Amino acid sequence: MVELKNEILKLLKEDARRGPDLIATMLNVEQADVIRAIDEMEKDHVIVKYAAVVNWSKVSEEKVTALIEVQITPERGRGFEGIAERIYLYPQVKSVYLMSGDYDLLVEVEGSTLRDVASFVSNKLSPIDSVLSTKTFFILKKYKQDGIIFEEHEDDHRLPISP
């Protein structure tokens, strides 16, 4: 069953619109087994959400995304968990990762303007007692996300010339 679940997860990650009937056909298993496996994974929070990957540069609604490196002092008894929770509860925060290296957390933030993101960093994130420093990087263009390439690649159709 573990192997079946892993195969189902791979197919859903590739395209979450695939239904149990198609997945069963692709894996050559019974549809009822696929439905049961998906139900179990949803209940166990292995499958947390089904989502679309959107290329926002093709939509009129512009979004500004920033990655923020955050150095923090861990809390006694809770470590990084309490501070990470405090940060990820803000609606502007899209992702929070505990990292190894020069900083502790990597925070992905979205806003409608650069000023919105800057305001979040200066008014919400930096004043948290355990936050020692932040470093903000604005994403200028996304080329690839979650394994999906955003820009259409045009093949070079020129004839090769050799001496």
C-alpha positions in Angstrom: 0.0 0.0 0.0 2.9 2.3 0.7 4.2 1.9 -2.8 0.7 2.6 -4.3 0.4 5.8 -2.1 3.8 7.0 -3.3 2.8 6.5 -7.0 -0.5 8.3 -6.4 1.3 11.2 -4.8 3.7 11.5 -7.7 0.8 11.6 -10.2 -1.2 14.1 -8.2 1.9 16.4 -7.7 2.3 16.4 -11.4 -1.3 17.2 -12.1 -3.8 17.5 -9.1 -6.8 17.4 -11.6 -6.3 13.7 -12.2 -9.3 11.8 -10.9 -9.2 8.4 -9.2 -10.4 6.7 -12.4 -7.5 8.0 -14.4 -5.0 7.3 -11.7 -6.3 3.7 -11.4 -5.9 3.3 -15.1 -2.4 4.7 -15.2 -1.3 2.5 -12.3 -3.2 -0.6 -13.4 -5.0 -0.9 -10.1 -8.6 -0.9 -8.9 -10.3 2.6 -8.6 -11.6 1.7 -5.1 -8.0 1.1 -4.0 -7.0 4.6 -5.3 -10.0 6.2 -3.6 -9.2 4.5 -0.3 -5.5 5.5 -0.5 -6.3 9.1 -1.3 -8.9 9.3 1.6 -6.3 7.9 4.0 -3.6 10.4 2.9 -6.1 13.3 3.2 -7.1 12.2 6.8 -3.4 11.7 7.7 -2.5 15.2 6.3 -0.1 13.7 3.8 -2.2 15.4 1.1 -2.8 18.8 2.7 -4.2 20.8 -0.3 -4.8 20.6 -4.0 -3.5 23.7 -5.7 -2.7 25.3 -9.1 0.7 26.7 -9.9 0.0 30.2 -11.3 2.3 32.3 -13.4 1.2 35.6 -12.0 3.3 37.6 -14.5 0.6 36.5 -17.1 -2.2 37.9 -15.0 -3.2 41.6 -14.6 -3.0 41.3 -10.8 0.6 41.9 -10.0 2.1 40.4 -6.9 5.4 41.2 -5.2 7.2 38.2 -3.7 10.2 38.4 -1.3 12.4 35.9 0.4 13.5 37.0 3.8 16.4 35.5 5.7 15.7 35.7 9.4 18.2 35.2 12.2 16.5 34.4 15.5 17.2 33.4 19.1 15.5 30.2 19.9 13.0 30.2 22.8 13.8 28.2 25.9 11.8 24.9 25.8 10.3 25.5 22.3 13.3 26.2 20.2 12.4 27.7 16.8 8.8 26.4 16.8 7.1 29.3 18.7 8.7 32.0 16.6 8.1 30.2 13.3 4.4 29.8 14.3 4.2 33.5 15.2 5.6 34.4 11.8 3.6 31.9 9.7 0.3 33.1 11.1 0.5 36.4 9.3 -1.6 36.3 6.1 1.3 37.9 4.0 3.5 34.9 4.8 3.3 32.1 2.2 6.1 29.8 3.4 8.4 29.4 6.4 11.4 27.1 6.4 13.9 26.2 9.1 17.3 26.4 7.5 20.9 25.4 8.2 23.6 27.9 7.6 24.0 31.6 8.3 20.3 32.3 9.1 17.6 30.3 10.8 14.4 30.9 8.9 13.6 31.6 5.3 10.3 33.4 5.0 8.4 33.9 1.7 6.1 36.9 1.8 3.7 38.2 -0.8 2.3 41.8 -1.1 0.7 44.0 -3.7 3.7 46.4 -3.8 7.3 46.6 -2.6 6.1 49.0 0.0 3.7 46.4 1.4 6.4 43.9 1.8 8.8 46.5 3.3 6.1 47.6 5.7 5.6 44.0 6.8 9.3 43.5 7.5 9.7 46.7 9.4 6.4 46.7 11.3 5.6 43.1 11.9 8.7 40.8 11.5 11.6 42.9 12.8 9.9 43.9 16.0 9.5 40.3 17.2 11.7 40.0 20.3 13.6 36.9 19.2 14.4 38.3 15.7 18.0 39.4 15.5 18.2 40.4 11.9 16.5 40.2 8.5 17.7 40.3 5.0 15.1 40.8 2.2 15.5 39.6 -1.4 12.7 40.6 -3.9 12.0 38.1 -6.6 12.2 39.9 -9.9 11.1 37.0 -12.2 10.2 33.4 -11.7 11.6 31.0 -14.3 10.6 27.7 -12.7 8.5 26.8 -9.7 7.6 23.3 -8.4 9.2 21.7 -11.4 7.2 23.8 -13.9 9.0 26.1 -16.3 7.1 29.4 -16.8 8.7 30.7 -20.0 8.2 28.8 -23.2 11.5 27.7 -24.6 11.9 28.4 -28.3 14.1 25.9 -30.1 16.9 27.2 -32.2 16.0 26.3 -35.8 19.1 27.8 -37.5 21.1 25.5 -39.7 24.5 24.6 -38.2 27.5 25.9 -40.1 30.8 24.2 -39.9 34.2 25.1 -41.5 
